[in-house]
Amino acid sequence: MLAVGRLMMNSTVEIAERLVSIVDLQQEILTAVADPEKVVHVIVEKVHELTGGTGAMVELVHDEDLFYLAASGTASAFVGFHVPIDGSLSGRAVREKSPMRCDNADLDPRVDGEACRTIGVRSMIIAPLLHGEVVLGALKSISTQAGAFRDIDAYVLQILAGITSSALVRARELRERQASEQRYRMLFDKNVAGVFRSTRSGKILDCNDALVEYLGYGSRDELLAREAWELYQQRSDRQHVLENLERDHAVRNARIQFRKKDGSPMIGILNMSVIPSDDGEEQLLGTMVEYKTGDQ
């Protein structure tokens, strides 16, 4: 971080305006956080404006290169561009986990001169994107003019890099969670076994069409309106299942007598386990298939 004393040389009003803009940017990011591509687009469009550059880019570590994931302004045509980590100023920022600044790319031996000429960079400021000790990449603001950046610009970029890192990690987590939920939903819905999720107290939270068919109900909604206890021939049967679950942490291949909607009995093979939920309360996830004479 830059020394506070050096920053105080900048207008207090200017600093306040920049901070207000940063807060506004955070709000924009929050509305887009479920979409990683939109997040980085929002960020790079604002970065060069907030730092006084002519363009900006988010660079991600990709093997031994830095990959331009998103870019804006004079850098917008270079999305997908690769720069070697070795021999570039962005690479140094990544290696040293430290911000970098170049006031004249024509004279600075630390920069990749060829890459700078290709993009039209004369000066730049760079901040690493960190998630704990892990370096994700770098956030960079560039200018077509030499000496374009001041201390306050570099300071603002570091703040924006922290916001960007958090947003990228959060967006990635949400995307992975959504993909996991989609896989779970597909396995849940398409399973030939009856699948259900319930609370210990007996509230049925979810079920698939196979369970609805096994038990003779007309729809999921109709079955979800019942209590789990009502699906057993005897209330004590479910209590026995819960006791086994408490003792063994799982119920495997248990033959249980269930009750269909019309009251007729059906023997099912039950498997059940305990899973955590978002609110911290344990839930029960189970499968049931009808047991027929001759099944082993």
KARA-V213154 format. One record per backbone hydrogen bond with DSSP energy under -1.0 kcal/mol. CO is the residue of the C=O (numbers start at 0). NH is the residue of the N-H. Records with the same first field share a line. If there is no record, write none. Layout:
CO=NH + NH
//
This chain:
2=6
3=7
5=8
6=9
10=14
11=15
12=16
13=17
14=18
15=19
16=20
17=21
18=22
19=23
20=24
21=25
22=26
23=27
24=28
25=29
26=30
31=34
34=38
35=39
36=40
37=41
38=42
39=43
40=44
42=46
45=49
46=50
47=52
53=73
54=141
55=71
56=139
57=68 + 69
58=137
59=66
61=64
63=84
64=61
65=82
66=59 + 68
67=79
69=57
71=55 + 74
72=75
74=77
77=80
80=67
82=65
84=87
87=91
88=92
89=93
90=94
91=95
92=97
99=125
101=123
102=146
103=106 + 107
107=110
110=112
111=115
112=116
113=117
114=118
115=119 + 120
121=104
122=142
123=101
124=140
125=99
126=138
128=135 + 136
130=133
133=130
135=60
136=128
137=58
138=126
139=56
140=124
141=53 + 54
142=121 + 122
149=153
150=154
151=155
152=156
153=157
154=158
155=159
156=160
157=161
158=162
159=163
160=164
161=165
162=166
163=167
164=168
165=169
166=170
167=171
168=172
169=173
170=174
171=175
172=176
173=177
174=178
175=179
176=180
177=181
178=182
179=183
180=184
181=185
182=186
183=187
184=188
185=189
193=287
194=207
195=285
196=204 + 205
197=283
198=201
201=227
202=198
205=196
207=211
208=212
209=213
210=214
211=216
214=260
218=222
219=223
220=224
222=225
226=229
227=230
228=231
230=258
233=236
234=238
235=239
236=240
237=241
238=242
239=243
240=244
241=245
242=246
243=247
244=248
250=271
253=269
255=267
256=232
257=265
259=262
263=259
265=257
266=290
267=255
268=288
269=253
270=286
271=250
272=284
274=282
276=279
282=274
283=197
284=272
285=195
286=270
287=193
288=268
291=294
//
